[in-house]
Amino acid sequence: MQRLVWIIGVLILSACSTTSPDMVQRGDAQRLSNVQDATVLSVRPVTVDGTQTGAGSVAGGVIGGVAGASVGGRREGIIVGVLGALAGAVAGNAIERSATRENAVEILLQLRDGQRRAIVQATGTEVLVPGDAVLLVNTGSKTRVTKAPVRP
């Protein structure tokens, strides 16, 4: 039983990901990225909705079913086990969704060529404000916004 709970926990945690500009994915390390200059037009707080991979439902269902099946006699154990599995699945889904939700910002940008772009990324250590000179760092299909270095 402990091993099953541990495996389910690992599955749930492996489903977690982040859009944080401060977190670089292992596959993006030591990759050449394209960089564009831009200016921040506006920044507004948003929330990135949590994921629902099904791992939370499965984990909650298994744990609820096992816990419920241990209640009462054989007949009661089956009924309570089924109810526990359903309740656990609903709770596990809600926990997974809540645990993977992120505070983020939507950044509207003006590129040097006049085009405008928007990007959503998790709140990082840098605070961006309208008028900031920034760099758009594009690695593959992902882009992050970071403050441009101050030129002497």
GROMACS elastic network, one bead per residue, 0.5 to 0.9 nm:
[ bonds ]
;  ai    aj funct       b0    kb
    1     4     6  0.51110   500
    1     5     6  0.63167   500
    1     6     6  0.86365   500
    1    66     6  0.89074   500
    2     5     6  0.51668   500
    2     6     6  0.61406   500
    2     7     6  0.86601   500
    3     6     6  0.50142   500
    3     7     6  0.61654   500
    3     8     6  0.86155   500
    4     7     6  0.51425   500
    4     8     6  0.61798   500
    4     9     6  0.85638   500
    4    62     6  0.89491   500
    5     8     6  0.51503   500
    5     9     6  0.61217   500
    5    10     6  0.86987   500
    5    59     6  0.75668   500
    5    62     6  0.86722   500
    5    63     6  0.74901   500
    6     9     6  0.50771   500
    6    10     6  0.62929   500
    6    11     6  0.87508   500
    7    10     6  0.51571   500
    7    11     6  0.63339   500
    7    12     6  0.87943   500
    8    11     6  0.50654   500
    8    12     6  0.63028   500
    8    13     6  0.87261   500
    8    55     6  0.73893   500
    8    56     6  0.82493   500
    8    58     6  0.80676   500
    8    59     6  0.55326   500
    8    60     6  0.89974   500
    9    12     6  0.51545   500
    9    13     6  0.62320   500
    9    14     6  0.85648   500
    9    55     6  0.88044   500
    9    56     6  0.86954   500
    9    59     6  0.75507   500
   10    13     6  0.51558   500
   10    14     6  0.60211   500
   10    15     6  0.86851   500
   11    14     6  0.51408   500
   11    15     6  0.64679   500
   11    55     6  0.64251   500
   11    56     6  0.85319   500
   11    59     6  0.87222   500
   12    15     6  0.53289   500
   12    16     6  0.70215   500
   12    53     6  0.84162   500
   12    54     6  0.87772   500
   12    55     6  0.55310   500
   12    56     6  0.61050   500
   12    59     6  0.80137   500
   12    96     6  0.71386   500
   13    16     6  0.53131   500
   13    17     6  0.86657   500
   13    96     6  0.88899   500
   14    17     6  0.77992   500
   15    51     6  0.78513   500
   15    52     6  0.87463   500
   15    53     6  0.69393   500
   15    55     6  0.78083   500
   15    96     6  0.88362   500
   15   100     6  0.84727   500
   16    50     6  0.87934   500
   16    51     6  0.76891   500
   16    96     6  0.85724   500
   16    99     6  0.80871   500
   16   100     6  0.58243   500
   17    51     6  0.88645   500
   17   100     6  0.72564   500
   18    21     6  0.87870   500
   18    23     6  0.75631   500
   18   100     6  0.80631   500
   18   102     6  0.76209   500
   18   121     6  0.88127   500
   18   122     6  0.72838   500
   19    22     6  0.86954   500
   19    23     6  0.76836   500
   19    48     6  0.86581   500
   19   102     6  0.81227   500
   19   104     6  0.81483   500
   19   120     6  0.81789   500
   19   121     6  0.52888   500
   19   122     6  0.50224   500
   19   123     6  0.84733   500
   19   144     6  0.87109   500
   20    23     6  0.54096   500
   20    24     6  0.81295   500
   20   102     6  0.88979   500
   20   104     6  0.81621   500
   20   121     6  0.59741   500
   20   123     6  0.63481   500
   20   124     6  0.59417   500
   20   144     6  0.84466   500
   21    24     6  0.73091   500
   21   121     6  0.66232   500
   21   122     6  0.66349   500
   21   123     6  0.75704   500
   21   124     6  0.58294   500
   21   125     6  0.84236   500
   21   126     6  0.89243   500
   21   143     6  0.88868   500
   21   144     6  0.57666   500
   21   145     6  0.70860   500
   21   146     6  0.76742   500
   22   122     6  0.88218   500
   22   123     6  0.88422   500
   22   124     6  0.58889   500
   22   125     6  0.71776   500
   22   126     6  0.88813   500
   23   124     6  0.88821   500
   24    27     6  0.83085   500
   24    28     6  0.64617   500
   24    29     6  0.68616   500
   25    28     6  0.53508   500
   25    29     6  0.68137   500
   26    29     6  0.55099   500
   26    30     6  0.89948   500
   27    30     6  0.82769   500
   27    31     6  0.80715   500
   28    31     6  0.56120   500
   28    32     6  0.86207   500
   28    33     6  0.88984   500
   28   139     6  0.68161   500
   28   140     6  0.82462   500
   29    32     6  0.87275   500
   31   139     6  0.73381   500
   32   139     6  0.72171   500
   33   137     6  0.62301   500
   33   138     6  0.54179   500
   33   140     6  0.76572   500
   34   136     6  0.79794   500
   34   137     6  0.59022   500
   34   138     6  0.51116   500
   34   139     6  0.66730   500
   34   140     6  0.88607   500
   35   135     6  0.62670   500
   35   136     6  0.54522   500
   35   138     6  0.62392   500
   35   139     6  0.89759   500
   36   111     6  0.76592   500
   36   112     6  0.83066   500
   36   134     6  0.83950   500
   36   135     6  0.55288   500
   36   136     6  0.50688   500
   36   137     6  0.68377   500
   36   138     6  0.82985   500
   37   110     6  0.88798   500
   37   111     6  0.64082   500
   37   112     6  0.64161   500
   37   133     6  0.73493   500
   37   134     6  0.60668   500
   37   136     6  0.64540   500
   37   148     6  0.78258   500
   38   109     6  0.62101   500
   38   110     6  0.54685   500
   38   112     6  0.59052   500
   38   132     6  0.84948   500
   38   133     6  0.60477   500
   38   134     6  0.53312   500
   38   135     6  0.60323   500
   38   136     6  0.70994   500
   38   148     6  0.88282   500
   39   108     6  0.86192   500
   39   109     6  0.55630   500
   39   110     6  0.51965   500
   39   111     6  0.65593   500
   39   112     6  0.79624   500
   39   130     6  0.76047   500
   39   131     6  0.59138   500
   39   132     6  0.56569   500
   39   134     6  0.57523   500
   39   135     6  0.83153   500
   40    43     6  0.75191   500
   40   107     6  0.68849   500
   40   108     6  0.60820   500
   40   110     6  0.64742   500
   40   128     6  0.75048   500
   40   129     6  0.66474   500
   40   131     6  0.52705   500
   40   132     6  0.53664   500
   40   133     6  0.66475   500
   40   134     6  0.69652   500
   41   107     6  0.74923   500
   41   108     6  0.53128   500
   41   109     6  0.52769   500
   41   110     6  0.65151   500
   41   129     6  0.79711   500
   41   131     6  0.62851   500
   41   132     6  0.82521   500
   42   106     6  0.81192   500
   42   107     6  0.58821   500
   42   108     6  0.52173   500
   42   109     6  0.73018   500
   42   128     6  0.87232   500
   42   129     6  0.67966   500
   42   130     6  0.50359   500
   42   131     6  0.82311   500
   43   105     6  0.63310   500
   43   106     6  0.56889   500
   43   108     6  0.64698   500
   43   128     6  0.71086   500
   43   129     6  0.64494   500
   43   130     6  0.69029   500
   44   104     6  0.85331   500
   44   105     6  0.54160   500
   44   106     6  0.53688   500
   44   107     6  0.67907   500
   44   108     6  0.88191   500
   45   103     6  0.73874   500
   45   104     6  0.58815   500
   45   106     6  0.63578   500
   45   107     6  0.89727   500
   45   123     6  0.84986   500
   46   102     6  0.86956   500
   46   103     6  0.63359   500
   46   104     6  0.51693   500
   46   105     6  0.52784   500
   46   106     6  0.64652   500
   46   120     6  0.81390   500
   46   122     6  0.88306   500
   47    50     6  0.89597   500
   47   101     6  0.70882   500
   47   102     6  0.57423   500
   47   104     6  0.54506   500
   47   105     6  0.76763   500
   47   122     6  0.84214   500
   48   100     6  0.86147   500
   48   101     6  0.57374   500
   48   102     6  0.50759   500
   48   103     6  0.63425   500
   48   104     6  0.63967   500
   48   120     6  0.84586   500
   48   121     6  0.85203   500
   48   122     6  0.77956   500
   49    97     6  0.74376   500
   49    98     6  0.82588   500
   49   100     6  0.75071   500
   49   101     6  0.50208   500
   49   102     6  0.68568   500
   50    96     6  0.72993   500
   50    98     6  0.59335   500
   50    99     6  0.69670   500
   50   102     6  0.71756   500
   51    54     6  0.88569   500
   51    96     6  0.69540   500
   51    97     6  0.52290   500
   51    98     6  0.83638   500
   51    99     6  0.86638   500
   51   100     6  0.59985   500
   51   101     6  0.73769   500
   52    55     6  0.76295   500
   52    56     6  0.75076   500
   52    57     6  0.85350   500
   52    93     6  0.66345   500
   52    94     6  0.84970   500
   52    96     6  0.66060   500
   52    97     6  0.57518   500
   52   100     6  0.87532   500
   53    56     6  0.72734   500
   53    57     6  0.84240   500
   53    93     6  0.85031   500
   53    96     6  0.82691   500
   53    97     6  0.88356   500
   54    57     6  0.51495   500
   54    58     6  0.61693   500
   54    59     6  0.85485   500
   54    89     6  0.89488   500
   54    92     6  0.87147   500
   54    93     6  0.68547   500
   54    96     6  0.85424   500
   55    58     6  0.51143   500
   55    59     6  0.59908   500
   55    60     6  0.84072   500
   55    92     6  0.79934   500
   55    93     6  0.76877   500
   55    96     6  0.78167   500
   56    59     6  0.51514   500
   56    60     6  0.59331   500
   56    61     6  0.83053   500
   56    88     6  0.89701   500
   56    89     6  0.70422   500
   56    90     6  0.85273   500
   56    91     6  0.80018   500
   56    94     6  0.76955   500
   56    95     6  0.69100   500
   56    96     6  0.52234   500
   56    97     6  0.82288   500
   57    60     6  0.51687   500
   57    61     6  0.58577   500
   57    62     6  0.84968   500
   57    86     6  0.88685   500
   57    88     6  0.70961   500
   57    90     6  0.62078   500
   57    91     6  0.72738   500
   57    94     6  0.82334   500
   57    95     6  0.89246   500
   57    96     6  0.81271   500
   58    61     6  0.50467   500
   58    62     6  0.61073   500
   58    63     6  0.85559   500
   58    85     6  0.88819   500
   58    88     6  0.83662   500
   58    89     6  0.60680   500
   58    92     6  0.73849   500
   58    93     6  0.82574   500
   59    62     6  0.52757   500
   59    63     6  0.61508   500
   59    64     6  0.84201   500
   59    88     6  0.77608   500
   59    89     6  0.70968   500
   59    92     6  0.64605   500
   59    93     6  0.87976   500
   60    63     6  0.52000   500
   60    64     6  0.58087   500
   60    65     6  0.82408   500
   60    84     6  0.88610   500
   60    85     6  0.69957   500
   60    86     6  0.83312   500
   60    87     6  0.77669   500
   60    90     6  0.73178   500
   60    91     6  0.63986   500
   60    93     6  0.75025   500
   61    64     6  0.51350   500
   61    65     6  0.58093   500
   61    66     6  0.84290   500
   61    82     6  0.88596   500
   61    84     6  0.71602   500
   61    86     6  0.60042   500
   61    87     6  0.71346   500
   61    90     6  0.78235   500
   61    91     6  0.85179   500
   61    92     6  0.73208   500
   62    65     6  0.51173   500
   62    66     6  0.60759   500
   62    67     6  0.84590   500
   62    84     6  0.86740   500
   62    85     6  0.60988   500
   62    88     6  0.73769   500
   62    89     6  0.78200   500
   63    66     6  0.52953   500
   63    67     6  0.60472   500
   63    68     6  0.84289   500
   63    84     6  0.80554   500
   63    85     6  0.70958   500
   63    88     6  0.66901   500
   63    89     6  0.87257   500
   64    67     6  0.51541   500
   64    68     6  0.58791   500
   64    69     6  0.83991   500
   64    81     6  0.69702   500
   64    82     6  0.82752   500
   64    83     6  0.79493   500
   64    86     6  0.74253   500
   64    87     6  0.67882   500
   64    89     6  0.75369   500
   65    68     6  0.51273   500
   65    69     6  0.59479   500
   65    70     6  0.87471   500
   65    78     6  0.87900   500
   65    80     6  0.77478   500
   65    82     6  0.59189   500
   65    83     6  0.73259   500
   65    86     6  0.77374   500
   65    87     6  0.87420   500
   65    88     6  0.73756   500
   66    69     6  0.51995   500
   66    70     6  0.66414   500
   66    81     6  0.63889   500
   66    84     6  0.78188   500
   66    85     6  0.76679   500
   67    70     6  0.56036   500
   67    71     6  0.73498   500
   67    80     6  0.86777   500
   67    81     6  0.69028   500
   67    84     6  0.70314   500
   67    85     6  0.85490   500
   68    71     6  0.55457   500
   68    72     6  0.89583   500
   68    76     6  0.89827   500
   68    77     6  0.63259   500
   68    78     6  0.78177   500
   68    79     6  0.81053   500
   68    82     6  0.73363   500
   68    83     6  0.73123   500
   68    84     6  0.50258   500
   68    85     6  0.74730   500
   69    72     6  0.80085   500
   69    73     6  0.88527   500
   69    74     6  0.81320   500
   69    76     6  0.78208   500
   69    78     6  0.56398   500
   69    79     6  0.76781   500
   69    80     6  0.59990   500
   69    82     6  0.77323   500
   69    84     6  0.79010   500
   70    73     6  0.81016   500
   70    74     6  0.86993   500
   70    77     6  0.57995   500
   70    78     6  0.87170   500
   70    80     6  0.84328   500
   70    81     6  0.75448   500
   71    74     6  0.85345   500
   71    76     6  0.68441   500
   71    77     6  0.50984   500
   71    78     6  0.86945   500
   71    80     6  0.68859   500
   71    81     6  0.78733   500
   72    75     6  0.78983   500
   72    76     6  0.54828   500
   72    77     6  0.55484   500
   72    80     6  0.85807   500
   73    76     6  0.53633   500
   73    77     6  0.56528   500
   73    78     6  0.85398   500
   74    77     6  0.50355   500
   74    78     6  0.63190   500
   74    79     6  0.88744   500
   75    78     6  0.53392   500
   75    79     6  0.65264   500
   75    80     6  0.86867   500
   76    79     6  0.51936   500
   76    80     6  0.59201   500
   76    81     6  0.81185   500
   77    80     6  0.51966   500
   77    81     6  0.56107   500
   77    82     6  0.84431   500
   78    82     6  0.62038   500
   78    83     6  0.86370   500
   79    82     6  0.53141   500
   79    83     6  0.63110   500
   79    84     6  0.84999   500
   80    84     6  0.57840   500
   80    85     6  0.83871   500
   81    85     6  0.60178   500
   81    86     6  0.86366   500
   82    85     6  0.50731   500
   82    86     6  0.63315   500
   82    87     6  0.86667   500
   83    86     6  0.51797   500
   83    87     6  0.61394   500
   83    88     6  0.83670   500
   84    87     6  0.51181   500
   84    88     6  0.57683   500
   84    89     6  0.83781   500
   85    88     6  0.50123   500
   85    89     6  0.60157   500
   85    90     6  0.86743   500
   86    89     6  0.51608   500
   86    90     6  0.63872   500
   86    91     6  0.86574   500
   87    90     6  0.52662   500
   87    91     6  0.61438   500
   87    92     6  0.84597   500
   88    91     6  0.50324   500
   88    92     6  0.57808   500
   88    93     6  0.84130   500
   89    92     6  0.50562   500
   89    93     6  0.61144   500
   89    94     6  0.86324   500
   90    93     6  0.52863   500
   90    94     6  0.63638   500
   90    95     6  0.87256   500
   91    94     6  0.51315   500
   91    95     6  0.61070   500
   91    96     6  0.86149   500
   92    95     6  0.50586   500
   92    96     6  0.61097   500
   92    97     6  0.85738   500
   93    96     6  0.52099   500
   93    97     6  0.61892   500
   93    98     6  0.85860   500
   94    97     6  0.51831   500
   94    98     6  0.60756   500
   94    99     6  0.84789   500
   95    98     6  0.51397   500
   95    99     6  0.59160   500
   95   100     6  0.85742   500
   96    99     6  0.51504   500
   96   100     6  0.62332   500
   96   101     6  0.87174   500
   97   100     6  0.54671   500
   97   101     6  0.63429   500
   98   101     6  0.53574   500
   98   102     6  0.88259   500
   99   102     6  0.84347   500
  102   122     6  0.64703   500
  102   123     6  0.82133   500
  103   121     6  0.86813   500
  103   122     6  0.58246   500
  103   123     6  0.60507   500
  104   120     6  0.66995   500
  104   121     6  0.54347   500
  104   124     6  0.82747   500
  105   119     6  0.82056   500
  105   120     6  0.56035   500
  105   121     6  0.57411   500
  105   122     6  0.61615   500
  105   123     6  0.60526   500
  106   118     6  0.67814   500
  106   119     6  0.56648   500
  106   121     6  0.67452   500
  106   122     6  0.88188   500
  107   117     6  0.82787   500
  107   118     6  0.55157   500
  107   119     6  0.53626   500
  107   120     6  0.62520   500
  107   121     6  0.80852   500
  107   128     6  0.84366   500
  107   145     6  0.84409   500
  108   116     6  0.71833   500
  108   117     6  0.58776   500
  108   119     6  0.67347   500
  108   120     6  0.89616   500
  108   130     6  0.88797   500
  109   115     6  0.83871   500
  109   116     6  0.55133   500
  109   117     6  0.51454   500
  109   118     6  0.59773   500
  109   119     6  0.81482   500
  109   130     6  0.89784   500
  109   134     6  0.88288   500
  110   113     6  0.81728   500
  110   114     6  0.61889   500
  110   115     6  0.59727   500
  110   117     6  0.65518   500
  110   118     6  0.89339   500
  111   114     6  0.53897   500
  111   115     6  0.52949   500
  111   116     6  0.59587   500
  111   117     6  0.74675   500
  112   115     6  0.73684   500
  113   116     6  0.89258   500
  119   143     6  0.79619   500
  119   144     6  0.79241   500
  119   145     6  0.81315   500
  120   144     6  0.86427   500
  121   124     6  0.81889   500
  121   143     6  0.88818   500
  121   144     6  0.70366   500
  121   145     6  0.80384   500
  123   126     6  0.80085   500
  123   127     6  0.82215   500
  124   127     6  0.73936   500
  126   146     6  0.74332   500
  126   147     6  0.75380   500
  127   147     6  0.87939   500
  128   131     6  0.87374   500
  128   132     6  0.66008   500
  128   134     6  0.86317   500
  128   146     6  0.82771   500
  128   147     6  0.74571   500
  129   132     6  0.58457   500
  130   133     6  0.88823   500
  132   147     6  0.70922   500
  132   148     6  0.81238   500
  133   146     6  0.88270   500
  133   147     6  0.61905   500
  133   148     6  0.55282   500
  133   149     6  0.84164   500
  133   150     6  0.87933   500
  134   145     6  0.65477   500
  134   146     6  0.55145   500
  134   149     6  0.82039   500
  135   144     6  0.82214   500
  135   145     6  0.57999   500
  135   146     6  0.54111   500
  135   147     6  0.60649   500
  135   148     6  0.53754   500
  135   149     6  0.87799   500
  136   143     6  0.63628   500
  136   144     6  0.57824   500
  136   146     6  0.67103   500
  136   147     6  0.89127   500
  137   142     6  0.82406   500
  137   143     6  0.54144   500
  137   144     6  0.53409   500
  137   145     6  0.63606   500
  137   146     6  0.76232   500
  138   141     6  0.70604   500
  138   142     6  0.57164   500
  138   144     6  0.66570   500
  138   145     6  0.89547   500
  139   142     6  0.54291   500
  139   143     6  0.62735   500
  139   144     6  0.85931   500
  140   143     6  0.79944   500
  147   150     6  0.87600   500
  148   151     6  0.87583   500
